[in-house]
């Protein structure tokens, strides 16, 4: 039987991997939904390029990554 510490650390690793993918989808989704209904709505490619240009990779596209990881670790540990 695996120890609880090992299971929680495995949940942490899986949350890091999952968050890498989901943070990208969430960041772009929020940006796209924030402009809903305006006559000047931008396409996804424009939103991505503006985020990259204005903020870069770490402070723009991956913004909120570690907060998401910290939120997901207890959630993944609960599945164990």
Secondary structure, 3 states (H helix, E strand, C coil): CCCHHHHHHHHHHHHHHHHHHHHHHHHHHHHHHCCCCCCCCCCHHHHHHHHHHHHHHHHHHCCCHHHHHHHHHHHHHHHC
